[in-house]
Amino acid sequence: MGDFTFPYNEDCLTLNIWGPTNKKEKLPVILWIHGGAFVSGAGSLDWYNGESFASDQKIILVGINYRLGALGFLSHPDISKGNLGIQDQMLALEWVNQNIESFGGDPANITVMGQSAGAISIFALLANNRARHFIKNVIFQSGRYDSFETPDIASEKAEKFAKLAGLKVKQLGEMPLEDILNTQSALAQKEAIFASTNIPFLPVIDGDIIPNNTHAAAIEGAMNKNVMLGSTHDEMHAFISGNPEIEEASHKQVEDVFKREFMDDWEVILKDCKNRAPGATSMEILSLGLNIANFEGQTAALAADLSEKGINAWLYRFDWKRTTSPLGACHCIELPFLFNTFENWLPPMIAGLDLNEGLNLSKILQKTWGTFARYGDPNHDNIAYWPKFSKNDRSEIHWNKYIEVIQKPTKRST
């Protein structure tokens, strides 16, 4: 993603609002929830500056902040019920509903858009019986929709965190901010698993903010809404490319990861990955498999679940990459295109980008996302017709130098 210098503070409940200068009617609203594994990022980063997006598409774009890491998601009976970050998002959504008309926005047409942890957050918001009512349309980008913890697991993490800090859980509120940040980084490193992303704190299925039947509740919350969702071709490259342990992984290590992720189906899926990428390195095979287990696979499964319930859903995949980049079309690569923030942000995965090519793709993405926010349907005159995803029409649009709609396979090869 690249480096940034930004103050970290629990007093962070602010938002940024962008809109066109001449507003003659109430405009569609996009509320943006940033990612960052629930431990980093901000809706106010220059990376996500909404000026271009809002002005070109004549929308109101709102970037929100929420409490992160232990401050937002640590959960234990002795100190916090957790989910403070999700409650911050709920408060922001409600504030936008009540106040956005003063900025030219239409409170009855709010699209919630989130990437990575932001997409997971939206899943939680849909599951929440109060928050869902403020949402008209949804855009999920690169989410993993099983990323929730039980209260018992969350409490165990809190106790491990306290032990690393040399404190009892009830004393954690006395920790200086810098110590909290250092301790949560140490916890993530200590809990790291080979070829796996590790998020130190996750939203908690508490039966209140996030209901026990989270998946079913989120699908219910999506009823009568429109959903656009997708992932990138090489999501996992962002996490494992360039890691010597991964690059030099043995056949046994690769097989063990597939066994861990896919259990009885591991051989079939490993064979499929090898067939899809002849001569691929260990890292490339692991990346393919882990994307099926995480972002790509869970996104496709969610599209199927939504369509089965009659919910309008459009599926995409972002494939653009620099041919010489070891990061491929990795996690987050679509974001500078979507926001057209190339002048402020040239992350490693797009270094060396031809700016004209980038701007052309950016215009198409912004128009598609903006059209969806306005009408609840992403189709417009500048792309090929993109059908809704269904059991009988598994259409998926691929964003690349050449944009095309394909039929997603119903199952992997055997």
N, C-alpha and C positions, 0 to 999 in steps of 0.2 A: 504493500500500500504506500510505503514511503514514510518519512519521519515528519512530525509536526511538533511545535512547541505550543502548548495550550495549558492554562492553569487548570488544576484538578481540584474541585471543591464540591462539598456536599450541598452547598447553597447554589444549585445549578438549574433551578426550575424556571428557565427562560425559553423563549422561542424567537425565531426569526421569521418575518413575513415578507414575501416578495410579490409584486403584482405589476401589471402594466400601468402606465401613467394615466391613460385615458380609459376610464371605466364607465361605460354607458348603461350597463346592465349587471345584474348579479352574476358573478363568474363561478365556474366550477372550482372546487378547492381540492388540492392534494396535500395531505398531511404526511410528511416524510419522517419515518423512524429509522435512524441510522443503525448500522451493525457495529461489530467490534467485540464479539464473543462475550457480551455483557460486562466487559471490563474496560473498554476504551472507546474513543470516538466522541463526536459531538455533532448535533445537527447544525451547529453554527460554524463548522470548519469551512474554509474557503473551497475545499474539495466539493462541497455540496451547495455552493452558492447558487441560488435559484433565479438569479436575475434573467439569464438567457432563456431558461425554461419558461418562466412565468410570462415574460414579455412576448416571446415568439408564439406561444400557444394561448395567450390571453386567458390565463388561469391565475388563481392565487395559490402560491406554494408556501407551505408552513413547515419549517424545520424545527423539531423539538429536541430538548435535552431531557435526560432522566438520570436518576442516580444509578451508578454502575458498581460492579464488583461487590465487595463485602458491604459497602454502604447501601447498595440497592437490593441485594439478593441473599445475604447471609441470613439463615433462618435457624432459630433454636428457641425453645420455650423460655430460656433464661434471659433472652435479650430482644428478640424480634420474631414476629411471625413470617418475616420475609416478604417477597413480592412488592417491596416498596417501589422498585423501578417500574413495575407494571402499573401500580397505582398512580405513579407520576404520569405515565402515558394516558391513563384513563382521565386524569384531571386535565391534561392538555387537550385531549379530544373533546371533553365537555366544555372547556373554555373556548375552543375554536367554534363549537356549535353555537355557543351563546354570544360570541363577540365578532365573528368573522364578517358579518354583514357590514360592520362599521368600516371594514377595509375593502369592501367591494365584493366579498365572497357570498356564495349561496349556501347557507347552513343546511339546506335540504339536499345538497349534492356534494358530499365529502367523500373523496377517495382516500383510503389509507394505503400508503405505499411503504414497504419496508424490505430491507435487504439483510440476509443472514440473521443475526440476532433480532433485527427489526422485523423480519418475516416471521420468526418464531413468536415475537411479541404480538403481532397481529393475530396469529392463531389463538393466542391466549385472550386477546380482546374479543374475538368472535365468540369464544367459549363463555365469556362473561355476560350474564344476562342483561346487565346495565349498559356496558360499553357498546355492544353490538348495535344498539338502536341509533347510534349517532353515525353509523357507517352506511354508505350507499354502495360503493364499489371497493374492490380490494385488489392490490397488486402485490403478489408474493415474489420476491427475487432471492433465489439461492437459499431457501430455508431448509431446516431439518425439523420435521414436525413431531418427533419423539423426544425432543430436547427439554424434558421436564423431569423433576425429581420428586420422590416421595418425601414427606416430612422426616422420616427416619434417616434416610440417606443425607438429607440436608443437615440434620442435627449432627450426624457423624462428621460431616465436613467442617461444621462450625467448631466442633471439639478438636479436630486436627489443626484447624487454623489457630485456635487458642493455645494449643500445646506448642506450636511453632513460635508463637508470640511470647510464651512463658507466662501466660495468664490463665485465669479461669474465664469461662464464657461470659459470665455476668460482668467481668471487668473490661471487656473489649470496647465498650463505649468510651473508655478513658484513653484509648490509644491515639497518639498523634497520627495525623493523616498519612505522613510519609511512612510510618511504621506499618500502617494498614496496607498501603500499596506494596511495600517490600514483602510483607508476609503473604499476601495473596499470590504474588509472583513465585515465592518460594514454595507455596502449596501446589501451584500448577506444575512446577518442575518436579516436585516430589511424587506427584500422582501421575506423571506422564507415562503413557503406554506406547510401545513401539507401533509406529504407523497408525496413529490415532490422534485426532485433535482432542485437546483437553481443556474444558471450560471450568474454571474453579468454582463458579457459582451459577446456578440455573434457576429459572422460575420454579416454584414449588406448587405441586398439586395439593392445595390446602383445604379443598372442599368449600371454599368461600370465594376468594378472588378468582381462583382457577378451580373449576369443579372436578370431581373425581373422575367422571367420564369425559375427560378433556377432548378426545378426538370426536366423539359423537356430539358433544356440546358445540364444538367449533363448526362442524358440518351443519348442525341445526342453526347456528348463528349466521351462516352464509346463505341460508334460504332467502330467496327473493332478492339476492344481491348478484352482482356480476363480478367475475374473478378472472384476472390475468395472472399467470404464474409461469415461472421458468427457472432455468439454471444455466450454467456455462459448460462448455464442452470438457474442460479440464479443471474443474473446481479444485481438486485436491492437489494439483501442482503447486498452488500457493502455500501449502502446508508442508509438502515433503520434497519438492524439487530442490536439489542442491545439498540435501542432507546426506553426508557420507554413509551413515548407517543404512539409509534407505537405498541409495544408489548402488551400494555394494551388497544388498540383501541376498542371501542364499535362496535356493529353490525351496528349502524347508521353511525358511522364514516367511517366504511369500505364501506357501501353502498354509502355514499356521494362521496367517492373517485372514485368509479366505475361510478357513474353518471357523475362526472366531466370529466373522461377520455373517456367514451364510449357513453355518451348521451343515445339515444334511445335503444342501444344494451346492456346497462349495466346489465340487469337482466340475459340475456342469457350468457354473459361472466362470470359474478359472479358465476352462477350455474356451468358453465364449470370448473372454478377454484376449486370450492368446490368438484366437482366430481373427479378431477384429484388428489386432496390431502385430502382424508378423514381424519377428525380430525385435520386438520391444524390449526395453531394459526392465530391470526389476522395478524401478521407480514408476515407469509408465504402466506396467501391469497392475501394480498396487494402486496407482491413481485411478485407473479405469474401474477396478473392483470397488474401491472405497467410494467412488462417485455413485456407483449403483446402489451401494448400501446406504448412502447418505443423501446428498443433494439431488442428483438426477433421479434416483430410484424413488425417493420419498416424494418428490415433486410430481412425478408421473402417477404414483399411487394416489396422491391427493386429487389430481385432475380426474382420475377414474372415479374416486369416491364422490366427488362433487357432481360429475355428470350423471352418475347413477341416481342421484337424488333430484335430477332435473335442474341443477344449478348451472347457469351459463358459465363456461370456463374455456379460456383460450390458453394453449400451451406453447411455450417458446423455448428455444435454446440459443444462447449467444456463442457463436463459433469464431468470431474474428480473432486473429492473433498475428503477431509478428512471426514470420516463418523462422527467423533465427533466434527467437527467444526460448530459453529453457522453461519459461513459465507457462507457455501455451495460452489457451483461452481460460485463464485461471479465475478463481474466486475474486470477485470485485472488479473484474476487467471492464464490465459494461458501464460502471458508474461515471467515469470521466466523459464517456460518450453521451450518456443520458443527461448529465448536467451541463455539458459543453463547458467544462472548466479546464481545458487544456492549458490555458495561459497560467493558471494557478497551480496546476497539478499534472505532472507527467510521471506517474508511478512506474516502477521498474518494468512492469509487464507491457507497457506501451512505449517505452523509451525508443526513440528513433522513428516514431510515427510520422507518416506523411500527413501534414496538417489538413490538406485539402480532402484527402480520403477520410480522415477522422471527422471533419466537419460535415461531409456529405452523409455519413452514417448517423452522426449525431442528429441532424435535422430530421431524418426518417424516424429515429427512435423517439425523439421529442414529440413529433406529430402523432405517432402511434399511441404513446402514453397519454398525450393530451386529448386525443380523440376519445380514448377509452374513458378518461375522467369526465369528459363532457357528455358523452352519449351512452356509456356503458357497453360500448362495442368498439374494438380497436381498428376496425376496417376503415380504410380511406383510399383515395384515388392513387396514391403513390406507392402502394404495395399490392402484391398479388392477393386475391381473396383468401382470407384466413378463416377457415371454418371453426366453429366451436368443437371442442374435444368431446367425443362420445364413444360408446362401446363399438359402434359400427363405423365411426369416422375418427380415427386417432390422429388427427392432423396436428402438426407441430411446425411452427415457422422457425427457420434458422436465420439468425442475423449474422451476416458476413459481408464480404465485398460484393458477393452475389447473394441476394435474399431469395429464399425459396421455401415453399411449403411442402412438407413430406408427410408420409404416413409412418407413424412410429410403429415398430414391430410389436406384435401382440405378446411375443415371448422370446426369450433368448434361445439360441441354437443348442441342440443337445448332441 
